[in-house]
């Protein structure tokens, strides 16, 4: 292959794609990334080293520019089974992309699929493998790497293991925790993807990849407990349906049931490597075992160096921006709300940096003042501090009962709560450009609860917080539109 031609990485806002793009840059490749909304890549340290093209794998008219002159493409797009019509959408997206790749003269597509075989294969894993078939149908050679559980800081499997083990000293174990699995470290997945791009030109291949250890999900949790110095008791039960298991995961971990269910269903059968093609094709890659992979993930988490997270792809090819997401990320309760705003980015920025002080909080200002009065009675800072300037903010400024922690011109404002709460809290606003000349306004509330009291505080008050936050982001959007109209923009 001609090294001067770029490699296209799809799914760059996702967990694997967001790590593969900088890895290929480090290897000296010319990299181009495809994103439905390029603004969501803002802040990535590698962004200036790649070419970014806006496009959608479901819209063939947007793929020409992304695939032009590309010598290879990494297809890292898929939906989870919890979304309606995920199978048909994935097949249509793969067929659309592969046809455009053939038209552009792409020499190879590298696809990351799902490991597993046999009649007990779950609908999600079967869909992943049929997506590989749809890619091959266009005639472009496809190297399909099939992986099982991926272990890395921020991966959905790692988060499930971490939260189940950290929070439950005694765990009820359904049958699926005793199935054999072959977890693989995220750095080994990236190594295989990069190596697949360097294979000699030829026919397509299907390669099963896995780590050095074959374990059970029970082993994964006990291994995590051992590294963390925790004592955990696992109690087997004869039956617990995937649906009930998914709901339990939903309650205990940050992973919602719609994502947990396909993961649980994927463990109805053994998910292990059944041939040695990876060892023969890529002898230079020696995949690590589970414990070293887990140790690396924990070290990165402790240092705050999680490059990407399973929560990064806020939307997929399936639809629009969700109005609200309530999740847990790296020990924080996170409530994220988003709206598209037809106004210039700097105007949206001015709308949220103008909050507080004499201008107030745009919605239920009386409730904010009441909260400040209660804080004052408890010995806190209260609501009397106002703001230094009616329009300007800088890091360190007081803003009512918040402290300005970070300001990025025309993009971001992060406030740290200084009122008395059982934990630590932040409120963050972001303005990122998206396709069509609009701006994606993102409002995120972060809360790090302190013990059980902190969790009770968040969830007992969430109906009130949810009402205020939902209307606050809407009023900020309205103010931005009004400012833009007044300025004739």
C-alpha positions as CSV (number, residue, x, y, z in Angstrom):
1,X,0.0,0.0,0.0
2,X,1.1,3.6,-0.7
3,X,2.0,5.1,2.8
4,X,1.4,8.6,1.5
5,X,-2.3,8.0,1.2
6,X,-4.4,8.4,4.4
7,X,-6.1,5.9,6.6
8,X,-9.7,6.7,7.4
9,X,-10.8,6.0,11.0
10,X,-14.6,5.9,11.5
11,X,-16.1,6.0,15.0
12,X,-13.4,8.5,16.2
13,X,-15.7,9.8,18.9
14,X,-16.1,6.3,20.3
15,X,-14.0,4.2,22.8
16,X,-11.8,2.3,20.3
17,X,-11.7,4.9,17.5
18,X,-10.7,7.7,19.8
19,X,-7.6,5.7,20.8
20,X,-6.8,4.2,17.4
21,X,-6.5,7.6,15.6
22,X,-3.6,8.9,17.8
23,X,-2.0,5.4,17.8
24,X,-1.8,5.5,14.0
25,X,-0.4,9.1,14.1
26,X,2.3,7.9,16.5
27,X,3.2,5.1,14.0
28,X,3.8,7.8,11.3
29,X,0.5,7.3,9.4
30,X,-1.4,10.0,7.7
31,X,-4.8,9.8,9.4
32,X,-8.2,11.1,8.5
33,X,-11.2,10.7,10.8
34,X,-14.9,10.7,10.1
35,X,-17.3,12.2,12.6
36,X,-21.0,13.0,12.4
37,X,-20.4,16.1,14.5
38,X,-16.7,17.1,14.4
39,X,-17.3,19.5,17.3
40,X,-17.5,16.5,19.6
41,X,-13.8,15.9,19.0
42,X,-12.9,19.3,20.5
43,X,-10.3,19.1,23.2
44,X,-8.7,15.9,21.9
45,X,-4.9,16.4,22.2
46,X,-4.3,14.7,18.8
47,X,-6.9,16.7,16.9
48,X,-4.4,19.0,15.2
49,X,-2.5,16.0,13.8
50,X,-5.4,14.5,11.8
51,X,-7.7,15.5,9.1
52,X,-11.3,15.7,10.2
53,X,-14.2,15.2,7.8
54,X,-17.9,15.5,8.7
55,X,-20.0,12.6,7.5
56,X,-22.4,9.8,8.4
57,X,-22.1,6.2,7.4
58,X,-25.8,6.1,6.7
59,X,-25.6,9.0,4.2
60,X,-23.6,8.1,1.1
61,X,-23.4,11.6,-0.1
62,X,-21.2,12.6,2.9
63,X,-18.7,9.8,2.4
64,X,-17.0,10.8,-0.8
65,X,-14.7,13.4,0.8
66,X,-13.8,11.1,3.7
67,X,-12.8,8.2,1.4
68,X,-11.1,10.2,-1.3
69,X,-7.6,8.9,-1.9
70,X,-7.8,6.7,1.3
71,X,-5.8,3.6,1.0
72,X,-7.6,1.8,3.9
73,X,-10.4,2.4,6.3
74,X,-11.0,1.2,9.9
75,X,-14.7,0.6,10.4
76,X,-15.5,1.0,14.1
77,X,-19.2,1.9,14.0
78,X,-21.9,-0.2,15.6
79,X,-25.1,0.1,17.6
80,X,-26.0,-1.7,20.8
81,X,-28.9,-4.1,20.8
82,X,-30.9,-2.0,23.1
83,X,-31.7,0.5,20.4
84,X,-34.7,-0.1,18.1
85,X,-33.9,-1.5,14.7
86,X,-30.2,-1.7,15.5
87,X,-29.6,-4.8,13.3
88,X,-31.1,-3.4,10.2
89,X,-29.4,0.0,10.7
90,X,-26.0,-1.6,11.2
91,X,-26.3,-3.7,8.0
92,X,-27.5,-0.7,6.0
93,X,-24.7,1.5,7.4
94,X,-22.0,-1.2,6.6
95,X,-23.4,-1.7,3.0
96,X,-23.5,2.0,2.4
97,X,-19.9,2.5,3.6
98,X,-18.5,-0.5,1.8
99,X,-20.1,0.6,-1.5
100,X,-18.6,4.1,-1.1
101,X,-15.2,2.6,-0.2
102,X,-15.3,0.5,-3.4
103,X,-16.2,3.5,-5.5
104,X,-13.3,5.4,-3.9
105,X,-10.7,2.7,-4.6
106,X,-10.1,1.8,-1.0
107,X,-7.8,-1.2,-0.9
108,X,-8.8,-2.6,2.5
109,X,-11.4,-2.3,5.3
110,X,-10.4,-3.3,8.8
111,X,-13.4,-4.1,11.0
112,X,-13.6,-4.8,14.7
113,X,-16.4,-7.4,15.2
114,X,-17.5,-9.7,18.0
115,X,-16.0,-13.0,19.1
116,X,-18.2,-16.1,19.4
117,X,-19.7,-18.9,17.5
118,X,-22.4,-21.5,17.5
119,X,-26.2,-21.6,17.8
120,X,-26.2,-19.8,21.2
121,X,-24.7,-16.7,19.8
122,X,-26.5,-13.6,21.1
123,X,-28.5,-11.3,18.7
124,X,-25.9,-8.6,19.3
125,X,-22.9,-10.7,18.5
126,X,-24.7,-12.3,15.5
127,X,-25.4,-8.7,14.3
128,X,-21.7,-7.8,14.7
129,X,-20.7,-10.7,12.5
130,X,-23.3,-10.1,9.9
131,X,-22.1,-6.5,9.7
132,X,-18.8,-8.0,8.6
133,X,-20.6,-9.9,5.9
134,X,-22.3,-6.7,4.7
135,X,-18.9,-5.0,4.5
136,X,-17.5,-7.9,2.4
137,X,-20.4,-8.0,0.0
138,X,-19.2,-4.8,-1.8
139,X,-16.0,-6.6,-2.9
140,X,-13.5,-4.6,-0.9
141,X,-11.1,-7.0,1.0
142,X,-12.1,-6.9,4.7
143,X,-9.9,-7.9,7.6
144,X,-12.4,-8.7,10.4
145,X,-10.9,-8.9,13.9
146,X,-13.3,-10.6,16.3
147,X,-12.7,-9.7,20.0
148,X,-14.6,-10.4,23.2
149,X,-14.5,-8.4,26.4
150,X,-12.1,-5.4,26.1
151,X,-10.3,-4.5,29.4
152,X,-9.1,-0.9,29.6
153,X,-9.8,2.3,31.6
154,X,-13.2,3.6,30.6
155,X,-14.3,0.4,28.7
156,X,-17.9,-0.7,29.4
157,X,-16.8,-4.2,30.4
158,X,-14.2,-2.8,32.8
159,X,-16.8,-0.4,34.4
160,X,-19.2,-3.3,34.9
161,X,-16.5,-5.4,36.6
162,X,-15.3,-2.4,38.7
163,X,-18.7,-1.3,40.0
164,X,-20.1,-4.7,40.7
165,X,-17.0,-5.7,42.7
166,X,-16.5,-2.4,44.5
167,X,-20.1,-2.0,45.6
168,X,-21.2,-5.6,46.4
169,X,-19.5,-7.5,49.1
170,X,-21.8,-10.4,48.4
171,X,-22.9,-11.0,44.8
172,X,-25.7,-13.2,43.5
173,X,-24.2,-15.0,40.5
174,X,-26.3,-16.2,37.6
175,X,-25.1,-18.9,35.2
176,X,-23.5,-16.5,32.8
177,X,-20.7,-15.6,35.2
178,X,-19.4,-19.2,34.8
179,X,-19.0,-19.1,31.1
180,X,-15.5,-19.1,29.6
181,X,-14.4,-15.8,28.2
182,X,-11.1,-14.5,26.8
183,X,-10.7,-10.8,27.8
184,X,-8.2,-8.7,25.8
185,X,-6.4,-5.5,26.8
186,X,-7.4,-2.4,24.8
187,X,-3.7,-1.8,23.9
188,X,-3.6,-5.2,22.3
189,X,-6.8,-4.5,20.4
190,X,-5.1,-1.3,19.0
191,X,-1.9,-3.3,18.2
192,X,-4.0,-5.8,16.2
193,X,-5.9,-3.1,14.3
194,X,-2.7,-1.3,13.4
195,X,-1.0,-4.6,12.3
196,X,-4.0,-5.5,10.2
197,X,-3.6,-2.4,8.2
198,X,0.0,-3.4,7.4
199,X,-0.8,-6.9,6.1
200,X,0.3,-7.6,2.5
201,X,-2.5,-6.8,0.0
202,X,-4.7,-9.8,-0.7
203,X,-8.0,-11.4,0.1
204,X,-10.0,-10.6,3.2
205,X,-9.5,-12.5,6.5
206,X,-11.4,-13.2,9.7
207,X,-9.1,-13.3,12.7
208,X,-10.1,-14.1,16.3
209,X,-8.2,-12.2,18.9
210,X,-8.0,-12.6,22.7
211,X,-5.7,-12.1,25.6
212,X,-3.4,-14.6,27.2
213,X,-6.0,-16.0,29.7
214,X,-9.2,-17.9,29.4
215,X,-11.3,-17.2,32.4
216,X,-14.9,-16.8,33.6
217,X,-16.7,-13.6,34.5
218,X,-16.5,-14.8,38.1
219,X,-12.7,-14.9,37.7
220,X,-12.7,-11.3,36.4
221,X,-14.5,-10.0,39.4
222,X,-12.5,-12.0,41.9
223,X,-9.3,-10.9,40.1
224,X,-10.4,-7.3,40.4
225,X,-11.2,-7.8,44.1
226,X,-7.8,-9.4,44.7
227,X,-5.9,-6.4,43.1
228,X,-8.0,-4.0,45.2
229,X,-7.6,-5.9,48.4
230,X,-11.3,-6.6,48.7
231,X,-13.0,-9.7,50.1
232,X,-15.9,-10.7,48.0
233,X,-18.3,-13.7,48.2
234,X,-20.1,-14.9,45.1
235,X,-23.3,-16.9,45.6
236,X,-24.5,-19.0,42.7
237,X,-28.2,-19.2,41.8
238,X,-29.8,-21.7,39.4
239,X,-31.5,-19.1,37.2
240,X,-31.4,-15.4,36.6
241,X,-32.6,-14.2,33.2
242,X,-30.6,-11.8,31.0
243,X,-33.3,-9.2,31.5
244,X,-33.2,-9.4,35.3
245,X,-29.4,-9.5,35.2
246,X,-29.3,-6.3,33.0
247,X,-31.7,-4.5,35.4
248,X,-29.4,-5.5,38.3
249,X,-26.4,-4.2,36.5
250,X,-28.3,-1.0,35.8
251,X,-29.0,-0.5,39.5
252,X,-25.5,-1.2,40.7
253,X,-23.3,0.1,37.9
254,X,-23.2,3.2,35.6
255,X,-24.1,0.9,32.6
256,X,-27.7,1.3,31.6
257,X,-29.8,-1.8,31.1
258,X,-30.1,-1.3,27.4
259,X,-26.3,-1.6,27.1
260,X,-25.9,-4.3,29.8
261,X,-28.4,-6.7,28.3
262,X,-26.4,-7.4,25.0
263,X,-23.3,-7.8,27.1
264,X,-25.0,-10.3,29.4
265,X,-26.6,-12.1,26.5
266,X,-23.2,-12.4,24.8
267,X,-22.2,-14.7,27.7
268,X,-24.8,-17.3,27.1
269,X,-22.1,-19.3,25.4
270,X,-18.3,-19.5,25.7
271,X,-16.6,-16.5,24.0
272,X,-13.1,-17.7,23.4
273,X,-10.6,-17.8,20.5
274,X,-11.0,-21.1,18.5
275,X,-8.1,-20.8,16.0
276,X,-4.5,-19.7,16.0
277,X,-4.7,-17.3,13.0
278,X,-3.8,-14.3,15.1
279,X,-0.6,-15.9,16.3
280,X,0.4,-16.9,12.8
281,X,-0.4,-13.6,11.1
282,X,0.8,-11.3,13.9
283,X,3.7,-13.2,15.7
284,X,5.1,-9.9,17.0
285,X,2.0,-9.3,19.1
286,X,2.1,-11.1,22.5
287,X,-1.2,-10.3,24.1
288,X,-1.0,-9.7,27.9
289,X,-3.0,-11.6,30.5
290,X,-6.0,-10.3,32.4
291,X,-4.2,-9.2,35.6
292,X,-1.6,-7.0,33.8
293,X,-4.4,-5.5,31.7
294,X,-6.5,-4.8,34.8
295,X,-3.5,-3.3,36.6
296,X,-2.8,-1.0,33.7
297,X,-6.5,0.1,33.6
298,X,-6.5,0.8,37.3
299,X,-3.3,2.8,37.1
300,X,-4.6,5.0,34.3
301,X,-7.8,5.5,36.2
302,X,-5.9,6.5,39.4
303,X,-3.8,9.0,37.4
304,X,-6.8,10.4,35.7
305,X,-5.4,9.4,32.3
306,X,-8.5,7.7,30.8
307,X,-8.2,8.6,27.1
308,X,-11.7,7.6,26.0
309,X,-14.7,6.2,27.8
310,X,-17.7,4.1,26.8
311,X,-19.8,7.2,27.5
312,X,-18.0,9.2,24.8
313,X,-20.3,8.3,21.9
314,X,-23.3,10.2,23.1
315,X,-25.1,9.5,19.9
316,X,-24.5,6.9,17.2
317,X,-25.6,6.8,13.6
318,X,-29.1,6.0,14.8
319,X,-30.5,9.4,15.6
320,X,-30.4,12.9,17.2
321,X,-28.9,14.2,20.4
322,X,-30.6,12.8,23.4
323,X,-32.1,15.5,25.6
324,X,-30.8,14.0,28.9
325,X,-28.4,11.3,30.1
326,X,-28.0,10.3,33.7
327,X,-25.0,8.0,34.2
328,X,-22.0,7.4,36.4
329,X,-18.5,8.1,35.1
330,X,-15.3,7.3,37.0
331,X,-17.1,7.5,40.4
332,X,-19.1,10.6,39.5
333,X,-22.9,10.9,39.1
334,X,-23.3,12.7,35.8
335,X,-26.4,14.4,34.4
336,X,-25.8,15.7,30.9
337,X,-28.3,17.7,28.8
338,X,-27.9,18.9,25.2
339,X,-29.7,21.1,22.8
340,X,-28.9,22.3,19.3
341,X,-28.9,26.1,19.1
342,X,-29.1,28.2,15.9
343,X,-26.7,30.9,17.1
344,X,-23.0,31.7,16.8
345,X,-20.7,29.8,19.1
346,X,-19.5,33.0,20.9
347,X,-23.1,34.0,21.4
348,X,-24.0,30.7,23.1
349,X,-20.9,31.1,25.2
350,X,-22.0,34.6,26.3
351,X,-25.4,33.2,27.2
352,X,-24.1,30.8,29.8
353,X,-21.2,32.9,31.1
354,X,-23.7,35.6,31.8
355,X,-25.6,33.5,34.4
356,X,-25.9,34.5,38.1
357,X,-25.3,37.7,39.9
358,X,-27.9,40.5,39.3
359,X,-29.0,38.7,36.1
360,X,-30.0,35.6,38.0
361,X,-30.3,32.0,36.8
362,X,-33.0,32.4,34.1
363,X,-35.2,29.7,35.6
364,X,-36.7,29.5,39.2
365,X,-34.3,32.1,40.5
366,X,-36.2,32.0,43.8
367,X,-35.2,28.3,44.2
368,X,-31.5,29.2,43.7
369,X,-31.8,32.0,46.3
370,X,-33.7,29.6,48.7
371,X,-30.8,27.1,48.4
372,X,-28.4,29.9,49.1
373,X,-30.3,30.9,52.2
374,X,-30.4,27.4,53.5
375,X,-26.6,27.1,52.9
376,X,-26.1,30.4,54.8
377,X,-28.0,29.0,57.8
378,X,-25.8,25.9,57.7
379,X,-22.7,28.0,57.9
380,X,-21.9,28.0,54.1
381,X,-21.1,30.8,51.7
382,X,-24.7,31.4,50.8
383,X,-25.9,33.3,47.7
384,X,-24.7,36.8,48.5
385,X,-21.4,36.9,46.7
386,X,-22.8,37.7,43.2
387,X,-20.2,38.1,40.5
388,X,-17.2,40.3,39.9
389,X,-18.4,41.6,36.4
390,X,-21.8,41.2,34.8
391,X,-20.5,39.6,31.6
392,X,-16.9,38.6,32.2
393,X,-15.6,35.5,34.1
394,X,-12.1,34.3,34.8
395,X,-10.8,31.3,36.7
396,X,-11.0,31.9,40.5
397,X,-14.0,34.2,40.3
398,X,-16.8,33.7,42.8
399,X,-20.2,33.3,41.2
400,X,-23.0,33.2,43.8
401,X,-22.3,29.9,45.6
402,X,-20.0,28.6,42.9
403,X,-16.3,29.2,42.1
404,X,-15.2,29.5,38.5
405,X,-12.8,26.6,38.0
406,X,-12.2,26.8,34.3
407,X,-13.0,29.1,31.3
408,X,-12.1,28.4,27.7
409,X,-13.0,31.3,25.5
410,X,-16.1,30.7,23.3
411,X,-16.2,27.0,24.4
412,X,-16.4,26.0,28.1
413,X,-17.3,27.2,31.6
414,X,-16.9,24.9,34.6
415,X,-18.2,25.9,38.0
416,X,-17.3,24.2,41.3
417,X,-19.9,24.3,44.1
418,X,-18.8,25.9,47.4
419,X,-22.2,25.5,49.1
420,X,-22.4,22.7,51.8
421,X,-23.2,19.4,50.1
422,X,-22.4,15.8,51.1
423,X,-19.7,15.4,48.4
424,X,-18.3,17.6,45.6
425,X,-20.3,19.1,42.8
426,X,-19.6,20.9,39.5
427,X,-21.8,22.5,36.8
428,X,-20.3,22.7,33.3
429,X,-21.4,24.3,30.1
430,X,-19.9,23.7,26.6
431,X,-20.6,25.2,23.2
432,X,-19.3,23.1,20.2
433,X,-20.0,23.7,16.5
434,X,-21.9,21.0,14.7
435,X,-23.1,20.4,11.1
436,X,-25.5,22.9,9.6
437,X,-24.0,25.9,11.2
438,X,-25.6,25.2,14.6
439,X,-24.0,24.9,18.0
440,X,-24.4,21.9,20.4
441,X,-25.0,23.4,23.9
442,X,-24.1,20.8,26.6
443,X,-24.9,21.3,30.2
444,X,-23.4,18.8,32.6
445,X,-23.9,18.4,36.4
446,X,-21.2,16.3,38.1
447,X,-21.5,15.0,41.6
448,X,-19.0,13.0,43.6
449,X,-21.1,11.7,46.6
450,X,-19.5,11.2,50.0
451,X,-20.8,7.9,51.3
452,X,-24.4,6.7,51.4
453,X,-25.6,10.2,52.6
454,X,-24.2,11.7,49.4
455,X,-26.0,9.2,47.2
456,X,-29.3,9.7,49.1
457,X,-28.9,13.5,48.8
458,X,-28.5,13.3,45.0
459,X,-31.4,10.9,44.3
460,X,-33.8,12.3,46.8
461,X,-33.3,15.8,45.4
462,X,-33.1,14.7,41.7
463,X,-36.7,15.4,40.9
464,X,-36.1,19.1,41.8
465,X,-32.7,19.2,40.3
466,X,-34.0,17.6,37.1
467,X,-36.7,20.1,36.7
468,X,-34.4,23.1,37.3
469,X,-31.6,21.7,35.1
470,X,-33.9,20.8,32.2
471,X,-35.4,24.3,32.1
472,X,-32.0,26.0,32.7
473,X,-30.4,24.6,29.6
474,X,-33.6,25.5,27.6
475,X,-33.5,29.1,28.9
476,X,-29.8,29.4,28.1
477,X,-30.5,28.3,24.5
478,X,-33.4,30.8,24.3
479,X,-31.2,33.6,25.6
480,X,-28.5,32.8,23.0
481,X,-31.1,32.9,20.2
482,X,-32.4,36.2,21.5
483,X,-28.9,37.7,21.7
484,X,-28.2,36.5,18.2
485,X,-31.4,38.0,16.9
486,X,-30.7,41.4,18.6
487,X,-27.4,41.5,17.0
488,X,-28.8,40.5,13.6
489,X,-26.7,37.3,13.4
